[in-house]
Amino acid sequence: MTKAIILSGGYGTRLRPLSCNVPKSLMPIVNKPVMERQILLLKSAGVKEIVLAVSVMGDIVKNYFKDGSHLGVRIHYTEEKHPLGTAGAIKIAEPYLREENFFMLNGDVIFNCDLNKMLQFHTTKKGIGTIAGKVVNDPSRYGVLIENEDTHQLLEFLEKDEYFPPNGKIVPMPINAGVYILEPEIFTYIEPHKKVSIEKQVFPIVVKKEQLYHYQISGVWKDIGKPYDLLEGNIILMVDIMKNLKGDVKNLIDHSADIHPSSKIYSPCTIGENVVIRGNSTIGPNVIIGDNVFIDNNVELRDCVIYNESYISSNVKIEKAIIADNCHIQKNVILKGNNENLVILASYVEVLKNLEILAPKTISLTVCHHEVLKESMK
């Protein structure tokens, strides 16, 4: 196998305003877009050609990845003029993929598993498709996989509105992880020029033909559908990256970072290129800071993601928040979320001094692009 397709067509509605001008597939995960991490993982499994199926903000994706040469792969693009669903999107790419089996990925999932082992499993089973599954405690948000535990052949593929837990009791179940290996025969099940869902209209047919298998993945997996998932996914992958490095790595700090000796870094943290952190600040735990970020004196950061090029003035406290690129936070500001409700600043937001921005208990507090906050919000 040398080919793959990644779907990058979603609107990312639940991630707004972060996704208003950045496609969900380019959301930074430990300072690297989620789709770039997928491409590098595919490359490590021997994939050399990748089709990116784009639609929403497709030009931004194309401008970022170009022909893929800087990542050591060859990238092709297909574009939907009208929404065609997950199966319709790969049908457009059939000319690139019809010669051999291929990986298919949803472009909005964080995962870090051995794709070579999945390919070996698929080759052994000789089916039309293999679906990666991940056991989760609450499967109600996902498509559920019902398998023959001895052969791993899928008996049922149930979308989230079709699965009803036994006796109404939620139990851990393998769910569709959005990572597949498919044979070219899959294209015979997809009608051209039609909107077709591979999950709802194709996989159930292949299941009935006893040609679909389940491969259970281990390690990191996270769907970044909601803001808290995006924050949590960053933290989970950061910890996993450190775990897989040689030695006892506590933080990921770029050598160009300028951190004052009086400031303290509590692991795990990631600090990007050319970051400046002035004195008496406390950073961490669970903080990811992008490139070219300036952090002044007496700043406290924890459980948050800070994108590139932002400026954080002195005496600022940020907790449970996502701060997009080019934000300016003036002195004596508090930004604080609670539980799964975050404070989210989109790009180019300015928060004037002495303000408190506190997320309510029921919903995240979001601020759109280029806004200037002049009064406290709770």
GUKE-19733 format. One line per field, with one value per residue (C-alpha): residue in one letter; residue number from 1; z negated, y, x. Coordinates in steps of 0.05 Angstrom, whole numbers. Layout:
N
residuo <- A; ...
num <- NUM; ...
zz <- Z; ...
yy <- Y; ...
xx <- X; ...
***
This chain:
378
residuo <- M; T; K; A; I; I; L; S; G; G; Y; G; T; R; L; R; P; L; S; C; N; V; P; K; S; L; M; P; I; V; N; K; P; V; M; E; R; Q; I; L; L; L; K; S; A; G; V; K; E; I; V; L; A; V; S; V; M; G; D; I; V; K; N; Y; F; K; D; G; S; H; L; G; V; R; I; H; Y; T; E; E; K; H; P; L; G; T; A; G; A; I; K; I; A; E; P; Y; L; R; E; E; N; F; F; M; L; N; G; D; V; I; F; N; C; D; L; N; K; M; L; Q; F; H; T; T; K; K; G; I; G; T; I; A; G; K; V; V; N; D; P; S; R; Y; G; V; L; I; E; N; E; D; T; H; Q; L; L; E; F; L; E; K; D; E; Y; F; P; P; N; G; K; I; V; P; M; P; I; N; A; G; V; Y; I; L; E; P; E; I; F; T; Y; I; E; P; H; K; K; V; S; I; E; K; Q; V; F; P; I; V; V; K; K; E; Q; L; Y; H; Y; Q; I; S; G; V; W; K; D; I; G; K; P; Y; D; L; L; E; G; N; I; I; L; M; V; D; I; M; K; N; L; K; G; D; V; K; N; L; I; D; H; S; A; D; I; H; P; S; S; K; I; Y; S; P; C; T; I; G; E; N; V; V; I; R; G; N; S; T; I; G; P; N; V; I; I; G; D; N; V; F; I; D; N; N; V; E; L; R; D; C; V; I; Y; N; E; S; Y; I; S; S; N; V; K; I; E; K; A; I; I; A; D; N; C; H; I; Q; K; N; V; I; L; K; G; N; N; E; N; L; V; I; L; A; S; Y; V; E; V; L; K; N; L; E; I; L; A; P; K; T; I; S; L; T; V; C; H; H; E; V; L; K; E; S; M; K
num <- 1; 2; 3; 4; 5; 6; 7; 8; 9; 10; 11; 12; 13; 14; 15; 16; 17; 18; 19; 20; 21; 22; 23; 24; 25; 26; 27; 28; 29; 30; 31; 32; 33; 34; 35; 36; 37; 38; 39; 40; 41; 42; 43; 44; 45; 46; 47; 48; 49; 50; 51; 52; 53; 54; 55; 56; 57; 58; 59; 60; 61; 62; 63; 64; 65; 66; 67; 68; 69; 70; 71; 72; 73; 74; 75; 76; 77; 78; 79; 80; 81; 82; 83; 84; 85; 86; 87; 88; 89; 90; 91; 92; 93; 94; 95; 96; 97; 98; 99; 100; 101; 102; 103; 104; 105; 106; 107; 108; 109; 110; 111; 112; 113; 114; 115; 116; 117; 118; 119; 120; 121; 122; 123; 124; 125; 126; 127; 128; 129; 130; 131; 132; 133; 134; 135; 136; 137; 138; 139; 140; 141; 142; 143; 144; 145; 146; 147; 148; 149; 150; 151; 152; 153; 154; 155; 156; 157; 158; 159; 160; 161; 162; 163; 164; 165; 166; 167; 168; 169; 170; 171; 172; 173; 174; 175; 176; 177; 178; 179; 180; 181; 182; 183; 184; 185; 186; 187; 188; 189; 190; 191; 192; 193; 194; 195; 196; 197; 198; 199; 200; 201; 202; 203; 204; 205; 206; 207; 208; 209; 210; 211; 212; 213; 214; 215; 216; 217; 218; 219; 220; 221; 222; 223; 224; 225; 226; 227; 228; 229; 230; 231; 232; 233; 234; 235; 236; 237; 238; 239; 240; 241; 242; 243; 244; 245; 246; 247; 248; 249; 250; 251; 252; 253; 254; 255; 256; 257; 258; 259; 260; 261; 262; 263; 264; 265; 266; 267; 268; 269; 270; 271; 272; 273; 274; 275; 276; 277; 278; 279; 280; 281; 282; 283; 284; 285; 286; 287; 288; 289; 290; 291; 292; 293; 294; 295; 296; 297; 298; 299; 300; 301; 302; 303; 304; 305; 306; 307; 308; 309; 310; 311; 312; 313; 314; 315; 316; 317; 318; 319; 320; 321; 322; 323; 324; 325; 326; 327; 328; 329; 330; 331; 332; 333; 334; 335; 336; 337; 338; 339; 340; 341; 342; 343; 344; 345; 346; 347; 348; 349; 350; 351; 352; 353; 354; 355; 356; 357; 358; 359; 360; 361; 362; 363; 364; 365; 366; 367; 368; 369; 370; 371; 372; 373; 374; 375; 376; 377; 378
zz <- 0; 18; 21; -25; -25; -81; -84; -101; -84; -149; -172; -244; -269; -342; -342; -321; -325; -321; -256; -223; -186; -198; -173; -228; -196; -207; -281; -318; -359; -401; -352; -289; -248; -261; -187; -183; -241; -203; -140; -178; -210; -142; -116; -172; -147; -77; -45; 10; 45; 8; 34; -6; 6; -8; -4; -60; -59; -11; 13; -57; -60; 9; -8; -71; -43; 31; 67; 2; 21; -43; -82; -36; -4; 60; 49; 97; 85; 101; 88; 79; 113; 74; 11; 31; -36; -60; -5; 50; 31; 42; 106; 136; 118; 151; 209; 157; 114; 158; 168; 97; 27; -11; -78; -88; -146; -174; -178; -247; -292; -334; -338; -345; -329; -288; -219; -194; -243; -219; -147; -166; -199; -137; -91; -132; -135; -59; -67; -28; -87; -157; -207; -264; -329; -396; -461; -497; -562; -532; -459; -452; -411; -359; -310; -346; -321; -337; -320; -324; -379; -352; -278; -287; -229; -237; -249; -253; -239; -277; -273; -338; -327; -315; -377; -439; -499; -531; -585; -575; -612; -580; -575; -542; -468; -407; -365; -295; -300; -230; -204; -149; -100; -38; 25; 93; 96; 48; 107; 137; 77; 88; 140; 176; 172; 112; 39; 5; -67; -73; -145; -134; -63; -44; -106; -125; -57; -62; -132; -103; -52; -111; -82; -136; -196; -260; -282; -353; -361; -425; -447; -434; -399; -403; -360; -362; -350; -409; -441; -504; -460; -424; -490; -519; -454; -455; -526; -514; -452; -486; -542; -493; -452; -515; -536; -469; -471; -498; -570; -623; -583; -625; -576; -502; -502; -438; -445; -420; -478; -525; -594; -654; -710; -761; -721; -735; -685; -713; -669; -622; -578; -506; -489; -416; -376; -397; -458; -510; -582; -631; -706; -762; -717; -728; -666; -672; -681; -615; -574; -500; -475; -400; -365; -375; -437; -488; -561; -609; -684; -736; -688; -708; -655; -664; -625; -563; -491; -464; -388; -352; -355; -416; -469; -542; -588; -661; -719; -674; -695; -643; -659; -617; -554; -481; -456; -380; -341; -346; -408; -455; -529; -569; -643; -702; -662; -685; -634; -667; -645; -688; -679; -603; -591; -565; -550; -475; -440; -363; -323; -334; -397; -445; -519; -554; -623; -689; -660; -684; -630; -664; -628; -657; -684; -625; -562; -536; -530; -460; -430; -354; -310; -317; -376; -432; -501; -542; -601; -643; -621; -666
yy <- 0; 68; 112; 145; 195; 245; 278; 352; 377; 392; 461; 451; 484; 465; 494; 563; 616; 580; 546; 609; 623; 559; 490; 439; 396; 451; 460; 461; 398; 407; 463; 423; 418; 354; 335; 345; 296; 247; 255; 242; 180; 154; 168; 126; 68; 73; 117; 160; 190; 224; 253; 310; 316; 389; 434; 484; 533; 486; 541; 548; 474; 475; 535; 502; 433; 451; 389; 356; 355; 391; 332; 279; 257; 272; 306; 309; 348; 336; 387; 380; 434; 407; 364; 291; 256; 214; 161; 212; 247; 184; 168; 232; 208; 140; 155; 163; 103; 48; 8; -17; -16; 50; 84; 130; 180; 232; 295; 316; 259; 256; 187; 156; 82; 33; 34; -21; -70; -50; -62; -131; -148; -124; -165; -228; -220; -209; -168; -107; -62; -56; -5; 19; 18; 49; 27; 86; 89; 127; 107; 148; 203; 155; 99; 32; -32; -100; -155; -230; -230; -292; -271; -195; -196; -140; -163; -94; -23; 24; 99; 136; 144; 68; 41; 28; 2; -63; -50; 24; 19; 53; 5; 12; -6; -2; 58; 79; 115; 146; 107; 54; 9; -3; -45; -13; -57; -7; 40; -9; 5; 81; 113; 170; 242; 228; 247; 181; 167; 111; 100; 98; 72; 33; -2; -35; -68; -92; -119; -162; -190; -210; -169; -117; -126; -90; -74; -48; 7; 25; 89; 160; 173; 236; 267; 343; 358; 407; 459; 418; 358; 403; 424; 354; 324; 372; 351; 277; 277; 321; 270; 213; 247; 256; 184; 159; 201; 175; 192; 222; 280; 326; 384; 400; 467; 494; 513; 584; 599; 655; 638; 681; 640; 664; 634; 563; 510; 455; 394; 375; 436; 452; 517; 535; 574; 644; 646; 698; 688; 743; 737; 706; 671; 601; 560; 494; 441; 424; 484; 487; 553; 565; 603; 677; 686; 740; 729; 786; 784; 750; 710; 646; 595; 526; 479; 522; 527; 591; 597; 634; 708; 726; 777; 767; 826; 825; 799; 757; 691; 642; 574; 527; 569; 568; 632; 636; 671; 745; 759; 816; 808; 870; 876; 847; 804; 738; 688; 626; 569; 514; 440; 429; 501; 542; 614; 617; 677; 675; 708; 782; 791; 845; 843; 910; 914; 897; 852; 785; 738; 678; 622; 605; 536; 515; 536; 559; 634; 652; 717; 726; 753; 824; 840; 886; 868; 930; 902; 839; 779; 724
xx <- 0; 26; -37; -88; -145; -161; -229; -226; -296; -331; -354; -330; -394; -384; -313; -335; -308; -241; -263; -292; -227; -187; -211; -221; -167; -116; -131; -64; -50; 13; 33; 22; -43; -82; -81; -5; 3; -41; 1; 66; 35; 13; 83; 113; 69; 98; 45; 74; 13; -44; -109; -138; -212; -228; -288; -298; -239; -204; -157; -128; -113; -81; -39; -13; 4; 17; 44; 67; 141; 162; 132; 162; 97; 59; -8; -67; -131; -204; -258; -332; -374; -434; -433; -427; -420; -362; -370; -384; -319; -277; -315; -288; -218; -227; -178; -123; -142; -170; -106; -93; -120; -115; -123; -183; -181; -228; -187; -210; -186; -124; -93; -26; -26; 15; -17; 30; -2; -70; -49; -22; -89; -127; -84; -95; -171; -178; -241; -265; -253; -224; -249; -205; -244; -230; -264; -295; -334; -393; -405; -469; -434; -406; -419; -415; -382; -413; -363; -353; -301; -266; -258; -266; -315; -365; -436; -467; -445; -491; -492; -502; -577; -583; -548; -588; -547; -571; -623; -610; -544; -484; -425; -356; -360; -314; -333; -316; -249; -252; -192; -204; -168; -208; -201; -216; -278; -310; -322; -373; -418; -418; -463; -427; -450; -494; -490; -472; -451; -400; -422; -497; -504; -442; -415; -481; -483; -411; -426; -483; -434; -389; -332; -320; -273; -257; -186; -181; -130; -94; -61; -84; -150; -192; -246; -238; -311; -320; -274; -262; -244; -194; -162; -162; -135; -76; -59; -68; -24; 29; 35; 39; 94; 135; 124; 151; 214; 280; 295; 250; 221; 176; 165; 172; 209; 241; 314; 298; 251; 274; 249; 269; 301; 251; 192; 170; 147; 103; 99; 70; 80; 98; 132; 143; 195; 218; 172; 191; 169; 188; 199; 158; 108; 81; 67; 30; 10; -25; -5; 12; 43; 53; 109; 128; 85; 105; 87; 102; 116; 73; 30; -5; -25; -55; -100; -98; -75; -44; -36; 20; 37; -4; 16; 0; 13; 33; -10; -55; -86; -112; -143; -185; -181; -162; -130; -123; -68; -51; -91; -71; -88; -74; -53; -91; -139; -169; -194; -224; -267; -297; -305; -316; -337; -279; -262; -247; -216; -215; -159; -141; -182; -159; -178; -170; -138; -170; -225; -251; -276; -308; -345; -413; -428; -471; -434; -366; -356; -332; -306; -305; -250; -223; -267; -244; -269; -281; -320; -320; -362; -389
***
